[in-house]
Amino acid sequence: MSPHSSGYTGYGTKEVYLQIGMKGISIKSSTLDLIKKYDFRAAKKFGQNFLTDETVLKTIIDCSEISKDDCVLEIGPGMGVLTQILCEKAGRVLAVEIDRKLIPILRVLLFGYENIEIINEDILKLDLKKLLEEKFGSSAVKIVANLPYYITTPIIMKLLEERISLRSITIMVQKEVGERICAAPGSKDYGTLTVAVQYRCIPRKILIVSPESFIPQPEVESMIVRLDFRNKPPVCVEDEKLYFRVVKASFGQRRKTLLNALTAGNLGKTKEELKSVLIRNGIDEKRRGETLSLEEFARIANDISCL
């Protein structure tokens, strides 16, 4: 029987899959059954909130545009509801789960799928570039994940910084983080994370998700965001490390003027030198970092690199 069928014959076969939009036991009921059967308790230290909303699940799958040609990395498969559909849609799936108590549940639920590998590891401690090359070769990877909110930003930064061959990232994050990822210059949400993401990706808000869509319910709203990787950055930068040092310095003390923030940012230049950089590039020294575009950050960094 296909995982998309309406049968539900137990926890030892694919039939445990709970189809979207068809008659059958709901994902919420199934998750509650699994929690009871395995006497599982969500661990606060792992930020576990299991998605139980069929509509939201379908939205994640649809917007990630997974096909049999794709290699997929899922971060935090949890109870495996999304993982099962990824196994149906993708060519190969690698699921990284930090909670060892979920591994036996996942192995049972995913029994019979030959295109899935489950790894019990902390995603932040893995050499992802090496791992993905070992598992997927030179194939570009799509990432799909319901990220634990307490480490969302470190995970995103790791994915951006490790020079992995990625096509897209479709993630569920805290709504506040989603707003920051997609923010425009001058808005209260615009910051270092915004610039880091938009330097490498084109972000897109997909859907705001209520706390009622999870077990246990988080205290905040969530958001599905898709990030499509650019072929090249939108700005020309001479020294990427310096560019991001300038960005970090500019946001380091948001109440300070741009000149003062840059001066305090350990860029190895005097206040007068930095003032001259801003003047040459037509940027008011009294502006705040959150008002600068990616192009303006690039002009500042490129000028500093020439000093």
Residue frames relative to the residue before (quaternion, step in Angstrom):
aa qw qx qy qz dx dy dz
M 1.0000 0.0000 0.0000 0.0000 0.00 0.00 0.00
S 0.4646 -0.6860 0.4882 0.2741 3.59 -0.93 0.84
P 0.5785 -0.5754 0.4472 0.3665 3.58 -1.17 0.55
H 0.6562 0.5066 -0.3273 0.4535 3.58 1.16 -0.30
S 0.5127 0.6509 -0.4269 0.3621 3.58 1.25 -0.02
S 0.5770 -0.6230 0.4136 0.3285 3.54 -1.28 0.29
G 0.4711 0.6921 -0.4407 0.3237 3.57 1.25 -0.03
Y 0.0525 -0.7657 0.6401 0.0360 3.52 -1.23 0.51
T 0.0535 0.8733 -0.4756 0.0910 3.53 0.24 1.32
G 0.7806 -0.2829 0.1672 0.5317 3.59 1.18 0.23
Y 0.6330 -0.5790 0.3852 0.3400 3.50 -1.32 0.13
G 0.6376 0.5818 -0.3231 0.3879 3.57 1.22 -0.16
T 0.7456 0.3398 -0.2178 0.5303 3.62 1.20 0.04
K 0.7075 -0.4568 0.3332 0.4241 3.53 -1.32 0.14
E 0.5547 0.6613 -0.3895 0.3213 3.58 1.13 -0.58
V 0.5012 0.6507 -0.4275 0.3777 3.58 1.28 -0.17
Y 0.4952 0.6635 -0.4306 0.3593 3.60 1.23 -0.39
L 0.2227 -0.7861 0.5688 0.0949 3.54 -0.89 1.00
Q 0.3232 -0.8079 0.4675 0.1562 3.53 -0.20 1.33
I 0.4404 -0.6809 0.5284 0.2513 3.52 -1.22 0.63
G 0.8541 0.1570 -0.1129 0.4828 3.53 -0.93 0.91
M 0.6593 0.4450 -0.3302 0.5082 3.59 1.20 0.35
K 0.6155 -0.5440 0.3969 0.4095 3.55 -1.20 0.34
G 0.4335 0.6729 -0.5153 0.3062 3.54 -1.02 0.77
I 0.6926 -0.4495 0.3471 0.4447 3.51 -1.30 0.10
S 0.4794 -0.6890 0.4595 0.2902 3.58 -0.98 0.77
I 0.6237 -0.5335 0.4115 0.3963 3.53 -1.25 0.44
K 0.6243 0.5461 -0.3405 0.4428 3.57 1.01 -0.77
S 0.6719 0.4886 -0.2987 0.4696 3.58 0.88 -0.91
S 0.6426 0.5270 -0.3165 0.4574 3.56 0.99 -0.85
T 0.6571 0.5128 -0.3120 0.4559 3.57 0.92 -0.91
L 0.6488 0.5056 -0.3131 0.4748 3.56 0.97 -0.83
D 0.6307 0.5295 -0.3268 0.4637 3.58 1.04 -0.77
L 0.6639 0.5066 -0.3021 0.4598 3.57 0.95 -0.89
I 0.6288 0.5374 -0.3276 0.4567 3.56 0.99 -0.86
K 0.6784 0.4809 -0.2789 0.4803 3.55 1.00 -0.89
K 0.6650 0.5294 -0.3055 0.4292 3.58 0.85 -0.99
Y 0.7837 0.3151 -0.1547 0.5124 3.57 0.91 -0.94
D 0.3730 -0.7485 0.4697 0.2829 3.57 1.34 0.15
F 0.2704 0.7988 -0.4848 0.2318 3.53 1.04 0.94
R 0.1119 -0.7761 0.6181 0.0550 3.54 -1.04 0.83
A 0.4588 -0.6893 0.4884 0.2753 3.58 -0.74 1.06
A 0.3083 -0.7708 0.5366 0.1508 3.55 -0.87 1.00
K 0.4296 -0.7122 0.4961 0.2493 3.56 -0.67 1.10
K 0.6342 0.5602 -0.3415 0.4090 3.58 1.02 -0.76
F 0.7121 0.4015 -0.2500 0.5189 3.59 1.23 -0.40
G 0.4044 -0.7446 0.4542 0.2750 3.58 1.27 0.05
Q 0.2433 0.8273 -0.4754 0.1742 3.57 1.00 0.81
N 0.1332 0.7309 -0.6565 0.1306 3.53 -0.82 1.17
F 0.1984 -0.8320 0.5123 0.0767 3.57 -0.32 1.27
L 0.4262 -0.7225 0.4935 0.2298 3.55 -0.76 1.12
T 0.0274 -0.8215 0.5689 -0.0255 3.58 -0.82 1.04
D 0.5499 0.6136 -0.3859 0.4151 3.59 1.26 0.24
E 0.4096 -0.7511 0.4664 0.2249 3.59 -0.47 1.22
T 0.6481 0.5308 -0.3193 0.4430 3.58 1.00 -0.84
V 0.6600 0.4959 -0.2995 0.4783 3.56 0.97 -0.87
L 0.6321 0.5358 -0.3237 0.4567 3.56 0.98 -0.85
K 0.6558 0.5066 -0.3042 0.4699 3.57 0.95 -0.88
T 0.6272 0.5420 -0.3312 0.4507 3.58 1.04 -0.78
I 0.6358 0.5235 -0.3262 0.4641 3.59 0.96 -0.85
I 0.6770 0.4935 -0.2926 0.4609 3.57 0.86 -0.96
D 0.6723 0.5112 -0.3016 0.4425 3.58 0.86 -0.96
C 0.7434 0.4225 -0.2509 0.4538 3.59 0.77 -0.96
S 0.6144 0.5359 -0.3613 0.4526 3.61 1.18 -0.31
E 0.2338 -0.8345 0.4775 0.1446 3.59 1.32 -0.27
I 0.1723 0.8115 -0.5301 0.1754 3.54 0.85 1.06
S 0.0215 -0.7817 0.6233 0.0021 3.55 -1.05 0.84
K 0.6949 -0.4766 0.3409 0.4168 3.57 -1.31 0.14
D 0.6044 0.5547 -0.3534 0.4496 3.58 1.25 -0.23
D 0.6510 0.5792 -0.2908 0.3953 3.57 1.26 -0.34
C 0.2497 -0.6854 0.6617 0.1734 3.48 -1.32 0.63
V 0.1094 -0.8325 0.5431 0.0008 3.57 -0.72 1.08
L 0.1706 -0.7308 0.6524 0.1058 3.52 -1.11 0.83
E 0.0903 -0.7716 0.6281 0.0455 3.55 -0.79 1.05
I 0.2005 -0.7745 0.5929 0.0920 3.55 -0.81 1.06
G 0.8392 0.0718 -0.0848 0.5323 3.57 -0.62 1.13
P 0.0000 0.8507 -0.5255 0.0152 3.62 0.53 1.10
G 0.2922 -0.7983 0.4923 0.1869 3.58 1.21 -0.34
M 0.8204 -0.1638 0.1652 0.5222 3.57 -0.70 -1.16
G 0.5610 -0.6829 0.3481 0.3126 3.59 1.25 0.18
V 0.3676 0.7460 -0.4910 0.2595 3.60 1.22 0.17
L 0.6982 0.4343 -0.2571 0.5077 3.58 0.87 -0.96
T 0.6097 0.5894 -0.3429 0.4041 3.57 1.02 -0.82
Q 0.6438 0.5406 -0.3245 0.4335 3.57 0.93 -0.87
I 0.6759 0.4743 -0.2990 0.4784 3.58 0.94 -0.84
L 0.6143 0.5417 -0.3456 0.4580 3.58 1.06 -0.74
C 0.6303 0.5307 -0.3303 0.4605 3.59 1.03 -0.75
E 0.6560 0.5063 -0.3009 0.4720 3.57 1.09 -0.71
K 0.7445 0.4441 -0.2132 0.4506 3.55 0.98 -0.91
A 0.7669 0.4099 -0.1877 0.4568 3.58 0.93 -0.97
G 0.5839 -0.5552 0.4532 0.3813 3.52 -1.33 0.21
R 0.7862 -0.0590 0.0729 0.6109 3.55 0.91 -1.01
V 0.1347 -0.7890 0.5979 0.0438 3.55 -1.14 0.75
L 0.0892 -0.7509 0.6527 0.0456 3.53 -1.05 0.89
A 0.0859 -0.8084 0.5822 0.0131 3.58 -0.65 1.13
V 0.1324 -0.7935 0.5924 0.0448 3.57 -0.77 1.08
E 0.0206 0.8115 -0.5783 0.0813 3.57 -0.53 1.23
I 0.3667 -0.7668 0.4909 0.1912 3.57 -0.72 1.08
D 0.6903 0.4907 -0.2772 0.4538 3.60 1.06 -0.73
R 0.3504 -0.7728 0.4914 0.1963 3.58 -0.37 1.24
K 0.6018 0.5801 -0.3620 0.4127 3.61 1.16 -0.51
L 0.6555 0.5046 -0.3129 0.4667 3.58 1.21 -0.40
I 0.5194 0.6814 -0.4064 0.3175 3.60 1.16 -0.47
P 0.6906 0.4537 -0.3203 0.4633 3.67 0.75 -0.83
I 0.6094 0.5362 -0.3558 0.4632 3.60 1.09 -0.63
L 0.6675 0.5028 -0.2965 0.4624 3.57 0.91 -0.91
R 0.6527 0.5212 -0.3272 0.4418 3.58 0.94 -0.84
V 0.6497 0.4957 -0.3151 0.4826 3.59 1.05 -0.70
L 0.6940 0.4919 -0.2824 0.4435 3.58 0.83 -1.01
L 0.7549 0.3790 -0.1976 0.4975 3.56 1.06 -0.74
F 0.3034 0.7664 -0.5027 0.2605 3.55 1.29 0.31
G 0.7644 0.3531 -0.2675 0.4686 3.57 -0.92 0.93
Y 0.6251 0.4888 -0.3486 0.4987 3.57 1.20 -0.35
E 0.2357 -0.8118 0.5244 0.1023 3.57 -0.67 1.10
N 0.6760 0.5001 -0.2931 0.4550 3.59 1.26 -0.15
I 0.6163 0.5408 -0.3411 0.4598 3.59 1.24 0.40
E 0.0363 -0.7534 0.6551 0.0442 3.55 -1.13 0.73
I 0.1967 -0.7829 0.5850 0.0783 3.56 -0.88 1.02
I 0.0791 -0.7941 0.6025 0.0158 3.56 -0.86 1.00
N 0.2647 -0.7572 0.5797 0.1436 3.57 -0.86 1.00
E 0.3570 0.7203 -0.5025 0.3183 3.56 0.12 1.35
D 0.4841 -0.5925 0.5516 0.3321 3.52 -1.39 0.22
I 0.4408 -0.7304 0.4530 0.2588 3.59 -0.50 1.17
L 0.6545 0.5344 -0.3157 0.4318 3.59 1.06 -0.71
K 0.7046 0.4529 -0.2631 0.4788 3.60 1.20 -0.41
L 0.5721 0.6166 -0.3702 0.3943 3.57 1.26 -0.13
D 0.3801 -0.6344 0.6115 0.2813 3.53 -1.27 0.52
L 0.2195 -0.8427 0.4765 0.1210 3.56 0.17 1.29
K 0.6142 0.5556 -0.3558 0.4329 3.57 0.97 -0.79
K 0.6840 0.4743 -0.2770 0.4800 3.57 0.89 -0.96
L 0.6622 0.5257 -0.3067 0.4371 3.58 0.91 -0.94
L 0.7071 0.4628 -0.2747 0.4587 3.58 0.81 -0.98
E 0.6150 0.5237 -0.3499 0.4744 3.58 1.10 -0.59
E 0.6421 0.5198 -0.3204 0.4636 3.59 1.07 -0.75
K 0.7487 0.4185 -0.2144 0.4672 3.57 0.93 -0.94
F 0.8243 0.2341 -0.0785 0.5095 3.58 0.93 -0.89
G 0.4449 -0.6949 0.4602 0.3277 3.60 1.21 -0.02
S 0.7851 -0.2998 0.2389 0.4866 3.56 -0.93 -0.91
S 0.4214 0.7286 -0.4553 0.2903 3.59 1.26 0.03
A 0.4518 -0.6502 0.5355 0.2937 3.56 -1.06 0.78
V 0.2945 -0.7911 0.5245 0.1110 3.55 -0.99 0.89
K 0.2414 -0.7140 0.6334 0.1751 3.53 -1.24 0.62
I 0.2134 -0.7715 0.5876 0.1182 3.56 -0.99 0.85
V 0.0167 -0.7636 0.6453 -0.0146 3.54 -0.99 0.93
A 0.1935 0.8130 -0.5217 0.1716 3.59 -0.68 1.00
N 0.2471 -0.6644 0.6773 0.1970 3.49 -1.35 0.52
L 0.1865 -0.8572 0.4719 0.0884 3.55 0.17 1.31
P 0.4853 -0.6237 0.5154 0.3313 3.58 -1.08 0.69
Y 0.4954 -0.7343 0.3790 0.2678 3.56 -0.62 1.15
Y 0.6505 0.5550 -0.3312 0.3990 3.58 1.05 -0.67
I 0.7786 0.2352 -0.1641 0.5582 3.61 1.20 -0.29
T 0.2254 0.8112 -0.5133 0.1666 3.59 1.15 0.51
T 0.7053 0.4771 -0.2836 0.4410 3.59 0.71 -1.05
P 0.6545 0.4972 -0.3409 0.4563 3.68 0.84 -0.78
I 0.6447 0.5131 -0.3300 0.4607 3.59 1.01 -0.75
I 0.6533 0.5099 -0.3154 0.4623 3.59 0.89 -0.92
M 0.6666 0.4991 -0.3066 0.4609 3.59 0.89 -0.92
K 0.6225 0.5354 -0.3402 0.4584 3.59 1.03 -0.75
L 0.6665 0.5072 -0.2989 0.4574 3.57 0.93 -0.90
L 0.6805 0.4861 -0.2834 0.4694 3.57 1.08 -0.71
E 0.7478 0.4579 -0.2170 0.4290 3.56 0.98 -0.87
E 0.6780 0.5485 -0.3033 0.3840 3.61 1.08 -0.56
R 0.4310 -0.7442 0.4372 0.2631 3.57 1.27 0.27
I 0.2570 0.7635 -0.5385 0.2473 3.54 0.99 0.92
S 0.4643 -0.6538 0.5144 0.3041 3.56 -1.14 0.61
L 0.1235 0.8141 -0.5475 0.1492 3.56 -0.06 1.35
R 0.3363 -0.7227 0.5670 0.2079 3.55 -1.16 0.68
S 0.7924 -0.1481 0.1418 0.5744 3.54 0.86 -0.97
I 0.2036 -0.7306 0.6352 0.1460 3.52 -1.35 0.37
T 0.0376 -0.7687 0.6384 0.0077 3.57 -0.77 1.04
I 0.0851 0.8395 -0.5206 0.1301 3.56 -0.36 1.25
M 0.3211 -0.6653 0.6326 0.2325 3.48 -1.36 0.47
V 0.0449 0.7978 -0.5966 0.0745 3.55 -0.74 1.08
Q 0.6465 -0.4495 0.4104 0.4599 3.53 -1.30 0.07
K 0.5965 -0.6060 0.3835 0.3603 3.59 -0.93 0.88
E 0.6227 0.5592 -0.3351 0.4328 3.58 0.97 -0.84
V 0.6670 0.4839 -0.2971 0.4824 3.59 0.99 -0.83
G 0.6215 0.5442 -0.3348 0.4532 3.57 1.03 -0.76
E 0.6431 0.5114 -0.3122 0.4768 3.57 1.03 -0.81
R 0.6521 0.5139 -0.3164 0.4588 3.57 1.00 -0.79
I 0.6349 0.5459 -0.3234 0.4408 3.57 0.99 -0.85
C 0.7862 0.3498 -0.1532 0.4859 3.56 0.93 -0.95
A 0.4029 0.7670 -0.4361 0.2433 3.61 1.29 0.00
A 0.3552 -0.7000 0.5805 0.2164 3.54 -1.33 0.46
P 0.6424 -0.5214 0.3789 0.4146 3.62 -1.15 0.49
G 0.7644 0.3568 -0.2734 0.4622 3.55 -1.00 0.84
S 0.6228 0.5294 -0.3499 0.4576 3.59 1.21 -0.30
K 0.6281 -0.5698 0.3788 0.3706 3.56 -1.20 0.48
D 0.6697 0.5098 -0.2936 0.4532 3.59 1.18 -0.49
Y 0.5351 0.6511 -0.3908 0.3702 3.59 1.25 -0.34
G 0.2296 0.7846 -0.5455 0.1847 3.57 -0.76 1.03
T 0.8076 -0.2726 0.2031 0.4818 3.55 -1.30 -0.34
L 0.6469 0.5174 -0.3220 0.4583 3.59 0.94 -0.88
T 0.6149 0.5593 -0.3401 0.4397 3.59 0.99 -0.84
V 0.7024 0.4717 -0.2678 0.4609 3.55 0.77 -1.09
A 0.6433 0.5316 -0.3253 0.4447 3.59 0.96 -0.88
V 0.6847 0.4721 -0.2848 0.4767 3.59 0.90 -0.93
Q 0.7355 0.4466 -0.2545 0.4413 3.58 0.73 -1.02
Y 0.5392 0.5955 -0.4009 0.4404 3.59 1.25 -0.27
R 0.7904 0.3068 -0.1461 0.5096 3.57 1.02 -0.83
C 0.8106 0.2361 -0.0805 0.5298 3.57 1.14 -0.61
I 0.3426 -0.6486 0.6216 0.2747 3.49 -1.41 0.18
P 0.1746 -0.8244 0.5299 0.0953 3.62 -0.34 1.18
R 0.0593 -0.7926 0.6065 0.0188 3.53 -1.19 0.60
K 0.3576 -0.7055 0.5682 0.2270 3.56 -0.88 0.96
I 0.2078 -0.7977 0.5572 0.0997 3.56 -0.92 0.91
L 0.8007 -0.1837 0.1907 0.5374 3.59 0.65 -1.08
I 0.3162 -0.6970 0.6075 0.2127 3.56 -1.11 0.75
V 0.1641 -0.8128 0.5583 0.0272 3.57 -0.83 1.05
S 0.3956 -0.7431 0.4963 0.2123 3.57 -0.82 1.03
P 0.6400 -0.5367 0.3833 0.3942 3.61 -1.19 0.45
E 0.6050 0.5959 -0.3488 0.3966 3.59 1.14 -0.62
S 0.5907 0.5938 -0.3589 0.4119 3.58 1.27 -0.20
F 0.7235 0.4146 -0.2202 0.5061 3.58 1.29 -0.05
I 0.1358 -0.7131 0.6727 0.1436 3.51 -1.44 0.29
P 0.4927 -0.3630 -0.7583 0.2245 1.58 -1.16 2.23
Q 0.5936 -0.5941 0.4063 0.3600 3.57 -1.21 0.42
P 0.3863 -0.6917 0.5530 0.2580 3.61 -0.92 0.86
E 0.5523 -0.6298 0.4387 0.3254 3.57 -1.23 0.30
V 0.7389 0.3611 -0.1957 0.5342 3.56 1.30 -0.14
E 0.5559 -0.5612 0.4798 0.3818 3.54 -1.31 0.21
S 0.2971 -0.7467 0.5727 0.1621 3.53 -1.24 0.52
M 0.1658 -0.7765 0.5969 0.1152 3.55 -1.29 0.16
I 0.3101 -0.6979 0.6120 0.2055 3.53 -1.11 0.77
V 0.0218 -0.7923 0.6085 -0.0388 3.56 -0.83 1.05
R 0.1561 -0.7607 0.6198 0.1128 3.56 -1.06 0.74
L 0.1312 -0.7712 0.6209 0.0505 3.55 -1.01 0.94
D 0.1231 -0.7805 0.6107 0.0523 3.57 -0.71 1.09
F 0.4036 -0.7472 0.4768 0.2267 3.56 -0.68 1.10
R 0.4351 -0.6973 0.5186 0.2354 3.52 -0.99 0.94
N 0.5341 -0.5934 0.4886 0.3519 3.57 -1.21 0.47
K 0.7677 -0.0701 0.0391 0.6358 3.55 1.19 -0.63
P 0.6348 -0.5406 0.3740 0.4060 3.62 -1.13 0.51
P 0.5502 -0.6433 0.4259 0.3195 3.60 -1.14 0.58
V 0.7475 0.2812 -0.1858 0.5724 3.58 1.29 -0.18
C 0.4507 -0.6736 0.5179 0.2737 3.55 -1.21 0.58
V 0.0175 -0.8115 0.5816 -0.0539 3.57 -0.62 1.18
E 0.4062 -0.7280 0.5060 0.2211 3.57 -0.85 1.03
D 0.7967 0.0666 0.0237 0.6003 3.57 0.99 -0.90
E 0.3238 -0.7915 0.4849 0.1830 3.59 -0.22 1.28
K 0.6382 0.5312 -0.3399 0.4416 3.58 0.94 -0.82
L 0.6587 0.4912 -0.3006 0.4842 3.56 0.98 -0.85
Y 0.5986 0.5739 -0.3532 0.4331 3.57 1.02 -0.79
F 0.7373 0.4115 -0.2399 0.4790 3.55 0.80 -0.98
R 0.5630 0.5515 -0.3937 0.4732 3.59 1.20 -0.32
V 0.6335 0.5159 -0.3180 0.4810 3.57 1.07 -0.79
V 0.6436 0.5162 -0.3173 0.4676 3.58 0.95 -0.88
K 0.6728 0.4994 -0.2977 0.4575 3.58 0.84 -0.98
A 0.6523 0.5091 -0.3148 0.4650 3.59 0.96 -0.85
S 0.6562 0.5395 -0.3114 0.4258 3.58 0.94 -0.88
F 0.7452 0.3630 -0.2049 0.5205 3.57 1.10 -0.72
G 0.4430 0.7434 -0.4247 0.2657 3.55 1.29 -0.21
Q 0.7782 0.0570 -0.0137 0.6253 3.56 1.05 -0.77
R 0.2377 -0.8559 0.4440 0.1172 3.51 0.31 1.36
R 0.6559 0.5208 -0.3267 0.4379 3.61 1.09 -0.52
K 0.6116 0.5553 -0.3547 0.4379 3.57 1.22 -0.33
T 0.5605 -0.5564 0.4782 0.3841 3.53 -1.25 0.42
L 0.6858 -0.4978 0.3350 0.4118 3.56 -1.23 0.45
L 0.6635 0.5136 -0.3148 0.4438 3.58 0.85 -0.92
N 0.6884 0.4745 -0.2881 0.4669 3.58 0.86 -0.90
A 0.6368 0.5248 -0.3289 0.4592 3.57 1.04 -0.76
L 0.6623 0.4961 -0.3021 0.4732 3.58 0.96 -0.85
T 0.6327 0.5419 -0.3223 0.4496 3.56 1.02 -0.82
A 0.7172 0.4292 -0.2388 0.4944 3.57 1.04 -0.79
G 0.5968 0.6442 -0.3248 0.3511 3.56 1.29 -0.13
N 0.4606 -0.7196 0.4270 0.2962 3.60 1.24 0.34
L 0.2871 0.7793 -0.5018 0.2417 3.54 0.91 0.97
G 0.5070 -0.6863 0.3972 0.3378 3.57 1.30 0.03
K 0.6421 0.4744 -0.3282 0.5049 3.57 1.23 0.44
T 0.5139 -0.6447 0.4703 0.3148 3.54 -1.16 0.64
K 0.6639 -0.4972 0.3708 0.4178 3.53 -1.27 0.31
E 0.6550 0.5135 -0.3164 0.4552 3.58 0.98 -0.78
E 0.6312 0.5214 -0.3324 0.4683 3.58 1.04 -0.75
L 0.6758 0.4883 -0.2888 0.4705 3.57 0.94 -0.88
K 0.6086 0.5424 -0.3464 0.4642 3.56 1.10 -0.70
S 0.6496 0.5177 -0.3096 0.4628 3.57 1.00 -0.83
V 0.6056 0.5538 -0.3419 0.4579 3.58 1.08 -0.75
L 0.6800 0.4893 -0.2869 0.4647 3.58 0.88 -0.96
I 0.6445 0.5215 -0.3224 0.4568 3.58 0.96 -0.83
R 0.6658 0.5187 -0.3045 0.4416 3.58 0.90 -0.94
N 0.7501 0.3857 -0.2027 0.4975 3.55 1.11 -0.69
G 0.5029 -0.7035 0.3945 0.3107 3.55 1.30 0.32
I 0.4949 0.6438 -0.4286 0.3961 3.57 1.13 0.68
D 0.4368 -0.7179 0.4858 0.2407 3.56 -0.66 1.14
E 0.4447 -0.7237 0.4657 0.2483 3.58 -0.72 1.08
K 0.6675 0.5170 -0.2983 0.4452 3.59 1.20 -0.43
R 0.4553 0.6691 -0.4587 0.3668 3.57 1.26 0.03
R 0.4081 -0.6647 0.5559 0.2876 3.55 -1.33 0.21
G 0.6623 -0.5465 0.3492 0.3751 3.56 -1.17 0.63
E 0.6670 0.5400 -0.3083 0.4103 3.57 1.01 -0.81
T 0.6330 0.5281 -0.3428 0.4505 3.59 1.25 -0.09
L 0.5867 0.6137 -0.3608 0.3860 3.60 1.26 -0.25
S 0.3974 -0.6913 0.5525 0.2428 3.55 -1.10 0.74
L 0.6707 -0.4668 0.3685 0.4432 3.58 -1.27 0.18
E 0.6408 0.5367 -0.3220 0.4446 3.57 1.04 -0.78
E 0.6587 0.4989 -0.3133 0.4680 3.60 1.00 -0.75
F 0.6079 0.5257 -0.3499 0.4813 3.59 1.05 -0.68
A 0.6491 0.5259 -0.3129 0.4519 3.57 1.00 -0.84
R 0.6463 0.5195 -0.3234 0.4558 3.59 0.95 -0.83
I 0.6469 0.5126 -0.3154 0.4682 3.57 0.96 -0.85
A 0.6906 0.4884 -0.2844 0.4513 3.58 0.81 -1.02
N 0.6619 0.5097 -0.3075 0.4556 3.58 0.93 -0.89
D 0.6466 0.5090 -0.3181 0.4708 3.58 1.03 -0.76
I 0.6459 0.5188 -0.3200 0.4597 3.59 0.96 -0.88
S 0.6475 0.5406 -0.3225 0.4295 3.58 0.98 -0.84
C 0.6701 0.4973 -0.2983 0.4633 3.60 1.19 -0.44
L 0.5513 0.6365 -0.3911 0.3714 3.60 1.23 -0.28
